[in-house]
Amino acid sequence: NAVHYLKKRSEYKNRILENKLDQLREEYERKEVHLQEIIEKAGFDGKFVEEITKKMEEAIEAKNSILRNLKYSLAHAQKAYNDAIRVYEAKLIEFGIPAEELGLELLETNTSVMPAGLVAAQTCYFNYLSKRRNYQCECQLLKKK
């Protein structure tokens, strides 16, 4: 039974993740103890350590925020690139030119293939791919308003 197989597989993956999480917790606790020993040997004040810890956490969070923004920008650029290629290929086909002549390949991405309006505000991806001339997309409906 496929459901039973998937259930067993997900339980197995969960056990693996739980074991990995336990290992990471143990490693964290060891490093925490080691850090406390270093702080005690160095004779640092508790308030001083708290300030340094707070500054480090803020710096890490700022860098994580930058990473999230960069990942979003990368996905956005990949999506725009892929959308542009799809539009160009559809136009080439519309003019009777084989799409392979363009020679561009889509980038692997986690984004959808749905249009995001990144190519041009006046362009409707659905119209290019749709051979039905009576089809009205959101772009045309917005223009009429």
C-alpha positions as CSV (number, residue, x, y, z in Angstrom):
1,N,0.0,0.0,0.0
2,A,1.4,3.4,-1.1
3,V,0.0,5.2,1.9
4,H,1.6,2.8,4.3
5,Y,4.9,3.0,2.5
6,L,4.8,6.9,2.6
7,K,3.9,6.8,6.3
8,K,6.9,4.4,7.1
9,R,9.2,6.6,5.0
10,S,8.2,9.8,6.7
11,E,8.5,8.2,10.2
12,Y,12.1,7.0,9.2
13,K,13.0,10.6,8.0
14,N,11.5,12.0,11.2
15,R,13.7,9.7,13.3
16,I,16.8,10.7,11.3
17,L,16.0,14.4,11.9
18,E,15.3,13.8,15.6
19,N,18.7,12.1,15.9
20,K,20.4,14.9,14.1
21,L,18.7,17.4,16.3
22,D,19.8,15.5,19.4
23,Q,23.4,15.5,18.2
24,L,23.3,19.2,17.5
25,R,21.8,19.9,21.0
26,E,24.6,17.9,22.6
27,E,27.2,19.7,20.6
28,Y,25.7,23.1,21.5
29,E,25.7,22.1,25.2
30,R,29.3,21.1,25.0
31,K,30.3,24.3,23.4
32,E,28.2,26.3,25.9
33,V,30.1,24.6,28.8
34,H,33.4,25.3,27.1
35,L,32.5,28.9,26.6
36,Q,31.5,29.3,30.2
37,E,34.9,27.8,31.3
38,I,36.7,30.3,29.1
39,I,34.7,33.2,30.5
40,E,35.4,32.1,34.0
41,K,39.2,31.6,33.4
42,A,39.4,35.0,31.7
43,G,37.6,36.7,34.6
44,F,35.1,38.6,32.5
45,D,32.2,40.4,34.2
46,G,28.7,38.9,33.5
47,K,27.4,42.2,32.3
48,F,30.3,42.5,29.8
49,V,29.6,39.0,28.5
50,E,25.9,39.8,28.1
51,E,26.7,42.9,26.1
52,I,29.0,41.0,23.8
53,T,26.5,38.2,23.4
54,K,23.7,40.7,22.5
55,K,25.9,42.5,20.0
56,M,26.9,39.2,18.4
57,E,23.2,38.1,18.2
58,E,22.3,41.4,16.6
59,A,25.1,41.1,14.1
60,I,24.1,37.5,13.2
61,E,20.5,38.6,12.8
62,A,21.5,41.5,10.5
63,K,23.6,39.1,8.4
64,N,20.8,36.6,8.2
65,S,18.4,39.4,7.1
66,I,20.9,40.4,4.4
67,L,21.1,36.7,3.3
68,R,17.3,36.4,3.1
69,N,17.1,39.6,1.0
70,L,19.8,38.4,-1.3
71,K,18.1,35.0,-1.8
72,Y,14.8,36.8,-2.6
73,S,16.6,39.1,-5.1
74,L,18.2,36.1,-6.7
75,A,14.9,34.3,-7.0
76,H,13.3,37.4,-8.4
77,A,16.0,37.8,-11.0
78,Q,15.8,34.1,-12.0
79,K,12.1,34.4,-12.3
80,A,12.3,37.5,-14.5
81,Y,15.0,35.8,-16.7
82,N,12.9,32.7,-17.2
83,D,9.7,34.7,-17.9
84,A,11.6,36.8,-20.5
85,I,12.8,33.6,-22.2
86,R,9.3,32.1,-22.2
87,V,7.9,35.3,-23.8
88,Y,10.6,35.4,-26.4
89,E,10.1,31.8,-27.3
90,A,6.4,32.3,-27.6
91,K,6.9,35.3,-29.9
92,L,9.3,33.4,-32.0
93,I,6.8,30.5,-32.4
94,E,4.1,33.1,-33.2
95,F,6.3,34.4,-36.1
96,G,7.1,30.9,-37.3
97,I,10.7,30.8,-36.0
98,P,11.8,27.7,-34.1
99,A,12.3,28.6,-30.4
100,E,15.6,26.6,-30.4
101,E,17.2,29.3,-32.5
102,L,17.2,31.6,-29.5
103,G,19.6,29.2,-27.8
104,L,18.8,30.2,-24.2
105,E,18.0,27.8,-21.5
106,L,15.8,28.3,-18.4
107,L,17.5,28.5,-15.0
108,E,16.6,26.0,-12.4
109,T,14.6,27.7,-9.7
110,N,12.1,27.1,-7.0
111,T,9.8,29.8,-8.4
112,S,6.6,29.0,-10.3
113,V,6.1,29.2,-14.0
114,M,3.1,31.5,-13.6
115,P,3.7,35.0,-14.9
116,A,4.7,37.6,-12.3
117,G,4.6,40.7,-14.4
118,L,8.4,41.0,-14.3
119,V,9.0,41.1,-18.0
120,A,6.9,44.2,-18.8
121,A,3.8,45.8,-17.5
122,Q,2.0,45.7,-20.9
123,T,3.0,42.1,-21.7
124,C,0.7,39.2,-20.9
125,Y,2.4,35.9,-20.9
126,F,-0.9,34.0,-21.2
127,N,-1.8,35.7,-24.5
128,Y,1.5,34.6,-26.1
129,L,1.1,31.0,-25.1
130,S,-2.7,30.9,-25.7
131,K,-3.7,30.3,-29.3
132,R,-7.3,31.4,-28.4
133,R,-7.7,35.0,-29.4
134,N,-10.8,35.5,-27.4
135,Y,-9.0,34.8,-24.1
136,Q,-8.7,37.9,-21.9
137,C,-6.1,38.0,-19.2
138,E,-5.8,40.2,-16.2
139,C,-3.6,42.6,-18.0
140,Q,-6.3,43.4,-20.6
141,L,-9.0,43.7,-18.0
142,L,-6.9,46.2,-16.0
143,K,-6.2,48.3,-19.1
144,K,-10.0,48.6,-19.8
145,K,-10.7,50.0,-16.3
